[in-house]
Amino acid sequence: MTLAEKQQQLVDDLAIIDDPQERLAVVVARAKRLAPLPESERTDAHRIRGCISQVWLVGELRDGRLFFRCDADGPLVKGLVHLLAVFFSDTPPAEIATSDADPLAALELLRNLSPTRRNGLTAVRTRIRELAAGMI
């Protein structure tokens, strides 16, 4: 499935929730059930610069596809970063590196966030693309 198809499916799945704030609550609730990254991966090498919250992102190439794991120190940020990690996972690096897909914008989850949070999430998306470009 391409990233464009994944994004459309994600929008369709969450379209039953009209209110973007409620959509955001669903995203956060999903992330609360996640196990944290092991301490061995919560390192400066995996930390995202540009986020006020502490955010870690790990990319792993398996069978020509990139997979992401993440963690953050706050539930809202963790939920949004996890959504990005799941969205971009299981995709060839070349597609990620050249894609302009933005599931957070497509779900209208960014408009009620502070500018600093939006900037931090931009840093996460940028890092995902950098990791992908480095694995092409």
trRosetta pair geometry for C-beta under 8 A, 3 or more apart (Angstrom, degrees):
i j d omega theta_ij theta_ji phi_ij phi_ji
1 5 4.6 -123 -171 91 89 127
1 6 5.4 112 128 -60 116 84
1 9 7.5 -15 -176 -6 146 144
2 5 4.7 97 54 8 78 101
2 6 6.9 -136 99 -5 41 87
2 95 6.9 -142 -144 -158 77 142
3 6 5.3 -50 -143 37 36 115
3 7 6.2 39 155 -23 66 103
3 87 7.6 67 -143 161 89 91
3 88 7.3 9 -113 -111 116 62
3 91 6.1 43 -66 -129 95 150
3 95 6.0 166 -16 152 113 113
3 96 7.2 130 -64 -93 141 56
3 99 4.8 18 60 -135 160 155
3 101 4.2 -131 147 -18 120 158
4 7 5.8 -52 -148 33 29 111
4 8 6.6 28 153 -16 62 105
4 99 7.9 -152 -46 -140 75 113
4 101 6.4 -141 -76 -87 52 117
5 8 5.8 -53 -148 37 33 110
5 9 6.3 33 153 -19 65 107
6 9 5.7 -57 -149 38 30 111
6 10 6.3 32 154 -20 65 107
6 87 6.1 137 139 -158 130 75
6 91 7.9 -77 -15 -76 153 124
6 101 7.6 47 69 -169 102 158
6 103 7.8 -59 120 -79 95 124
7 10 5.7 -54 -148 36 31 112
7 11 6.4 31 154 -18 65 105
7 87 7.4 53 -83 -158 70 120
7 101 5.1 -150 -52 -154 137 114
7 102 7.9 53 -124 56 137 32
7 103 5.3 -146 -121 -90 87 82
7 106 5.4 117 -177 0 109 173
8 11 5.7 -53 -148 37 32 111
8 12 6.2 33 153 -19 65 107
9 12 5.6 -54 -145 39 31 112
9 13 6.2 34 154 -23 65 106
10 13 5.7 -52 -145 34 29 112
10 14 6.4 3 163 3 64 110
10 87 6.7 -10 -61 -109 156 107
10 103 5.5 -6 93 -142 158 120
10 106 7.2 87 87 96 111 130
10 107 6.9 -69 133 -64 107 115
11 14 6.5 -73 -145 50 25 92
11 15 6.0 49 153 -55 65 99
11 103 7.9 -147 -53 -144 81 78
11 106 5.3 -87 -75 150 117 113
11 107 6.3 -151 -102 -81 71 71
12 15 5.5 -35 -144 -1 29 123
13 16 7.8 -55 163 8 34 100
14 17 5.5 -46 -177 35 73 108
14 23 5.3 73 176 -132 126 111
14 26 7.0 179 -127 75 109 149
14 107 5.9 14 83 -130 148 113
17 22 4.9 -144 -174 104 116 113
17 23 4.8 151 102 -74 131 78
17 26 6.5 -139 -46 -17 169 142
18 22 7.5 45 61 44 56 131
19 22 4.1 78 76 6 104 107
19 23 6.9 -169 96 -10 54 81
20 23 5.2 -49 -147 34 39 117
20 24 6.3 44 152 -23 66 101
20 107 7.2 131 -132 144 89 73
20 108 4.3 -95 -101 109 131 106
20 109 6.2 -172 -170 -90 103 46
20 111 6.8 26 128 48 168 109
20 112 6.5 155 108 -4 123 123
21 24 5.5 -50 -151 33 33 115
21 25 6.6 38 147 -22 62 102
21 112 6.5 1 -82 33 85 171
22 25 5.3 -47 -150 31 38 116
22 26 6.7 43 150 -21 64 99
23 26 5.7 -52 -156 31 35 113
23 27 6.6 35 148 -18 65 104
23 107 5.7 -166 153 171 147 111
23 108 7.4 90 51 69 150 86
23 109 6.3 -114 106 -84 115 95
24 27 5.6 -52 -151 34 35 114
24 28 6.4 33 153 -16 67 106
24 76 7.6 10 174 -141 109 93
24 79 7.6 99 -174 113 65 141
24 109 5.4 137 -85 -138 92 96
24 112 7.4 -93 -35 63 156 126
25 28 5.8 -55 -146 39 31 110
25 29 6.2 35 154 -23 65 107
26 29 5.7 -53 -145 35 29 113
26 30 6.6 33 154 -21 63 102
27 30 6.0 -53 -155 30 30 112
27 31 6.7 23 152 -15 62 109
27 79 4.3 109 132 164 85 114
27 80 6.4 55 143 -77 138 54
27 82 7.7 161 180 70 87 101
27 83 5.3 -25 -147 -57 118 131
27 109 6.9 28 -3 -123 158 147
28 31 5.8 -60 -151 38 34 110
28 32 6.6 43 152 -32 66 100
28 75 5.3 64 -163 148 104 99
28 76 5.7 -29 -102 -102 122 51
28 78 7.7 86 -135 72 68 85
28 79 3.8 -82 -95 -53 49 161
29 32 5.8 -45 -153 19 33 116
29 33 7.7 30 153 -17 58 99
29 79 7.6 54 16 -113 35 132
30 33 6.4 -64 -172 28 37 108
30 34 7.7 46 139 -35 64 99
30 79 6.6 109 59 -135 83 93
30 82 7.0 -161 106 106 103 137
30 83 7.9 92 74 -73 134 85
31 34 5.4 -36 -163 4 51 121
31 75 6.5 148 93 -162 116 68
31 78 4.6 152 162 119 137 94
31 79 3.6 -139 5 -90 141 64
31 82 4.5 165 -104 22 105 149
31 83 7.9 -69 -60 -34 114 78
32 75 6.0 11 -81 -138 91 115
32 78 7.9 106 -71 94 48 130
32 79 7.7 -8 -32 -75 70 103
34 71 7.8 -163 120 -103 127 76
34 78 7.2 -157 52 163 133 119
34 82 6.2 -148 -41 -111 158 147
36 42 7.8 -2 160 -60 107 130
36 71 5.2 64 -156 -127 72 137
37 41 4.5 -102 169 83 117 117
37 42 5.4 142 92 -58 114 87
37 46 7.8 -151 161 122 163 152
37 56 5.6 -98 34 88 160 133
37 58 6.9 137 -132 -5 135 126
37 69 6.1 124 -101 138 102 112
37 70 7.1 -87 -51 153 122 15
37 71 4.0 -118 -1 -17 104 133
38 41 5.3 83 63 13 77 99
38 42 7.3 -145 102 -9 38 91
39 42 5.4 -58 -141 35 40 112
40 43 7.4 -19 167 -36 36 111
41 46 5.7 16 175 6 72 168
41 56 6.4 126 134 152 84 140
41 58 5.2 -38 -165 -59 126 144
41 69 7.1 0 154 96 160 125
41 71 7.9 115 102 10 108 124
42 46 7.0 -97 -120 70 21 124
42 47 7.9 57 -173 -70 55 90
42 56 5.2 -114 -120 -48 60 163
42 71 6.5 -50 -93 67 101 139
43 46 5.3 83 57 18 75 96
43 47 7.0 -120 106 -23 38 92
43 56 7.5 93 36 -130 44 127
44 47 5.2 -46 -140 17 38 121
46 56 4.4 44 121 -161 108 94
46 57 6.0 -168 -178 59 84 41
46 58 5.2 -18 -133 -73 132 79
47 54 6.7 -54 -136 -160 109 81
47 55 6.9 113 -156 76 62 52
47 56 5.5 -43 -90 -95 53 74
48 51 5.0 54 97 -4 107 124
48 55 4.3 -23 34 87 119 108
48 56 7.1 -161 -9 -93 83 21
48 57 5.8 56 -55 2 108 112
48 120 7.3 95 118 -168 126 81
48 123 5.3 124 170 125 109 111
48 124 5.5 -12 -134 -87 160 69
48 127 5.5 -111 -117 -17 97 158
49 123 6.5 -131 86 -167 52 138
50 119 6.2 -123 170 143 100 92
50 120 5.9 167 123 -113 78 53
50 122 7.5 -85 141 79 139 84
50 123 3.3 169 81 -86 133 151
51 54 7.2 132 101 -109 117 12
51 55 4.5 19 69 12 170 120
51 72 7.8 -98 159 -129 151 112
51 77 7.1 106 -168 -156 126 141
51 120 3.6 82 -114 -146 72 111
51 123 5.8 -139 -46 67 81 138
51 124 7.1 53 -66 -50 126 94
52 116 5.4 34 -26 156 130 124
52 117 7.5 -62 27 -78 115 57
52 120 6.1 -86 11 -67 71 138
53 72 5.4 41 133 -173 128 107
53 73 5.4 -162 -172 51 93 91
53 74 4.8 -95 -123 13 139 114
53 77 4.4 -166 57 8 161 171
53 120 6.7 74 32 -168 87 161
54 72 6.5 159 89 -152 57 57
54 73 4.4 59 49 -14 98 121
55 70 7.0 -10 -173 -170 87 106
55 71 7.4 174 -150 90 48 48
55 72 4.5 -9 -103 -102 75 95
55 73 7.8 -106 -63 6 50 76
55 77 6.2 -110 -80 154 111 124
55 81 5.6 -180 -147 -88 121 158
55 120 7.0 130 -6 176 144 112
55 124 6.4 -68 141 -86 152 111
56 70 6.4 164 88 -153 61 57
56 71 5.0 5 51 53 104 88
56 72 7.4 -170 20 -73 65 50
57 68 6.2 -21 -166 -161 92 111
57 69 7.6 156 -155 82 45 47
57 70 4.9 -8 -103 -105 68 94
57 81 7.0 -126 -80 -175 103 119
57 85 6.9 -160 -133 -90 95 111
57 124 6.5 141 -53 -144 146 85
57 127 5.7 119 64 114 147 134
57 128 7.0 -91 172 -72 151 75
57 131 7.6 -127 126 -33 115 149
58 68 6.8 145 78 -155 52 58
58 69 4.7 -10 59 59 106 93
58 70 7.2 -169 21 -75 70 47
59 66 5.6 -13 -167 -168 107 107
59 67 7.2 146 -155 75 56 42
59 68 5.4 -25 -98 -96 69 77
59 128 7.4 141 -77 -132 127 58
59 131 4.0 123 8 168 161 146
59 132 7.5 -127 -155 -58 155 58
59 135 7.4 -130 134 -29 129 142
60 66 7.3 143 73 -156 38 57
60 67 5.1 -28 65 64 90 93
60 68 7.7 169 19 -83 74 30
60 69 7.5 27 -2 -1 113 100
61 64 7.3 14 -176 -103 97 12
61 65 7.3 153 -152 75 60 30
61 66 5.7 -32 -96 -96 67 66
61 67 7.8 164 -91 18 19 76
61 93 6.9 -24 -105 -47 111 123
61 135 5.0 177 -69 -159 134 140
62 65 6.1 -31 72 64 70 81
62 67 5.9 1 19 0 113 121
64 92 6.1 -17 151 -113 88 89
65 89 8.0 66 151 174 104 56
65 90 5.3 10 162 -152 137 39
65 91 6.1 121 -155 49 91 14
65 92 5.9 -64 -104 -75 64 48
65 93 8.0 174 -143 -29 27 68
66 88 7.1 -31 97 143 112 93
66 89 6.9 -120 109 -129 66 46
66 90 7.8 -101 71 -29 48 12
66 91 6.1 -33 49 68 90 69
66 92 7.3 79 0 -170 90 13
66 93 5.0 97 -38 -76 125 77
66 96 6.1 -54 47 -5 142 151
66 131 7.0 132 -158 121 140 106
66 132 5.7 -94 -23 -102 169 83
66 135 6.2 132 -86 71 115 155
67 89 4.6 45 -134 -148 59 100
67 90 6.2 42 -91 -54 85 58
68 84 7.8 -48 97 115 157 76
68 85 3.8 -135 106 -150 118 87
68 86 7.7 -110 68 -49 102 29
68 88 6.0 41 -1 80 136 103
68 89 5.0 -124 26 -74 80 95
68 128 6.8 -28 -84 -120 150 101
68 131 7.9 111 -94 86 104 156
69 85 6.6 84 -113 -172 10 144
70 78 7.5 167 120 -147 102 65
70 81 4.7 -144 150 136 151 111
70 82 5.7 -155 68 -84 119 58
70 84 7.7 54 -25 71 163 93
70 85 4.4 -148 -7 -54 122 148
71 78 6.6 -13 -163 -123 44 104
71 81 8.0 -28 66 96 6 138
72 77 4.2 -130 154 107 155 104
72 78 3.9 -155 51 -75 103 70
72 81 5.3 127 -34 23 129 143
73 77 7.5 14 54 64 56 130
73 78 7.7 180 34 -53 15 106
74 77 4.6 70 69 21 99 106
74 78 6.3 -169 85 -13 45 91
75 78 5.5 -55 -137 39 28 114
75 79 6.2 32 161 -23 63 106
76 79 5.9 -57 -154 32 27 112
76 80 6.6 16 155 -11 63 108
76 117 7.7 -37 123 -137 123 139
77 80 5.9 -59 -147 41 33 106
77 81 5.9 27 158 -14 69 111
77 117 7.2 -135 -90 -139 93 98
77 120 7.0 -37 -130 118 119 141
78 81 6.0 -58 -140 43 27 106
78 82 5.9 30 158 -22 64 111
79 82 5.8 -56 -144 36 24 111
79 83 6.5 29 154 -22 61 103
80 83 5.6 -48 -151 29 33 114
80 84 6.8 31 151 -14 62 102
80 104 6.4 44 -158 -105 103 126
80 109 6.8 173 -115 138 106 137
80 121 5.9 -59 140 -105 133 123
81 84 5.6 -54 -154 37 36 112
81 85 6.2 38 149 -22 68 105
81 121 7.4 -142 -77 -116 71 79
81 124 5.5 -131 -118 -136 92 157
82 85 5.4 -51 -143 36 35 113
82 86 6.2 31 159 -15 67 105
83 86 6.1 -56 -146 40 27 106
83 87 6.1 30 155 -23 62 112
83 103 6.4 -141 148 102 107 130
83 104 7.0 116 99 -76 131 85
83 109 8.0 53 75 42 166 172
84 87 5.6 -57 -143 37 28 115
84 88 6.2 8 166 -3 66 111
84 103 6.9 -179 -97 48 60 114
84 104 7.0 -21 -70 -38 98 110
84 121 7.4 170 -45 -159 145 91
84 124 5.8 103 81 130 164 125
84 125 6.4 -115 -146 -81 140 75
84 128 6.5 -130 157 -48 114 152
85 88 6.6 -67 -144 45 23 95
85 89 6.1 34 157 -38 62 110
85 128 7.8 -154 -96 -99 54 124
86 89 5.7 -50 -143 21 28 119
87 101 7.6 -156 155 127 123 125
87 103 4.8 -132 -117 -8 160 151
88 91 5.8 -90 -176 29 53 133
88 96 5.5 71 -161 -120 108 119
88 128 5.2 65 85 -175 176 138
88 132 7.8 -104 178 -59 124 130
91 95 5.3 -107 169 77 105 122
91 96 5.3 117 105 -55 122 99
92 95 4.8 87 68 5 89 105
92 96 7.3 -163 93 -6 46 86
93 96 5.6 -59 -149 37 37 110
93 97 6.0 36 158 -22 72 109
93 131 7.8 -118 -131 119 107 67
93 132 4.0 171 -156 -162 77 75
93 133 7.2 -177 167 -57 106 20
93 135 4.2 -153 -96 84 161 103
93 136 5.1 -148 109 -72 120 67
94 97 5.8 -54 -142 36 29 112
94 98 6.4 4 166 1 64 113
94 132 7.4 -165 -47 165 16 106
94 136 5.2 93 -78 -118 79 110
95 98 6.5 -75 -147 48 25 94
95 99 5.8 35 158 -42 66 115
95 132 8.0 -94 66 -170 51 141
96 99 5.8 -55 -139 20 26 117
96 128 6.4 -108 178 147 124 94
96 129 6.2 -162 143 -109 87 57
96 132 3.6 -145 87 -105 119 162
97 129 5.5 111 -123 -163 49 77
97 132 4.2 -155 -56 111 82 112
97 133 4.2 119 -124 -74 127 75
97 136 6.2 -44 -4 -51 157 127
99 129 7.8 -146 54 -103 78 104
101 106 7.9 -26 -170 -25 74 134
102 105 4.1 28 117 23 120 114
102 106 6.2 151 92 -19 67 88
102 125 7.0 1 -114 -122 87 154
103 106 5.3 -56 -140 40 36 115
103 107 6.0 25 162 -10 70 109
104 107 6.2 -63 -146 44 26 101
104 109 4.7 -91 -161 63 74 112
104 110 5.2 83 140 -49 106 100
104 121 6.2 -7 10 165 176 145
105 108 7.3 29 -177 -80 36 34
105 109 7.7 -91 -65 41 20 74
105 110 5.5 -17 -89 9 63 132
108 111 5.8 -23 -172 6 77 119
109 112 7.8 -72 -174 37 39 91
109 113 7.4 39 142 -28 67 118
110 113 5.5 -66 -157 25 48 118
110 118 5.6 78 -163 -112 104 103
110 121 7.1 -141 -108 72 104 152
113 117 4.1 -110 175 88 114 129
113 118 5.2 141 97 -54 117 82
113 121 7.5 37 121 -2 166 136
114 117 4.7 95 56 7 79 102
114 118 7.1 -145 95 -4 42 86
115 118 5.6 -54 -145 38 34 112
115 119 6.2 37 155 -21 67 105
116 119 5.6 -50 -146 36 32 113
116 120 6.4 36 152 -21 63 104
117 120 5.6 -53 -149 35 33 113
117 121 6.4 29 154 -15 66 105
118 121 5.8 -57 -149 39 32 108
118 122 6.4 38 150 -22 64 103
119 122 5.5 -50 -150 33 33 116
119 123 6.6 38 149 -22 63 101
120 123 5.5 -50 -155 30 35 115
120 124 6.8 38 147 -20 65 99
121 124 5.3 -43 -150 30 41 116
121 125 6.5 40 151 -16 66 100
122 125 5.8 -52 -148 39 34 109
122 126 6.2 38 151 -21 65 107
123 126 5.5 -53 -146 37 31 115
123 127 6.3 33 154 -20 64 105
124 127 5.8 -56 -149 36 30 110
124 128 6.5 34 151 -22 64 103
125 128 5.6 -49 -149 31 33 115
125 129 6.6 30 153 -14 64 105
126 129 5.9 -59 -153 39 31 108
126 130 6.3 33 150 -21 67 107
127 130 5.4 -50 -143 36 35 114
127 131 6.3 38 156 -20 66 102
128 131 6.0 -53 -150 35 28 111
128 132 6.5 27 151 -17 61 108
129 132 5.5 -54 -148 38 33 113
129 133 6.2 34 154 -21 67 105
130 133 5.7 -53 -143 36 31 110
130 134 6.3 29 156 -18 63 108
131 134 5.8 -60 -151 37 28 111
131 135 6.6 14 155 -11 63 113
132 135 6.0 -72 -152 41 31 104
132 136 7.1 49 151 -47 66 91
133 136 5.9 -31 -155 -5 38 115
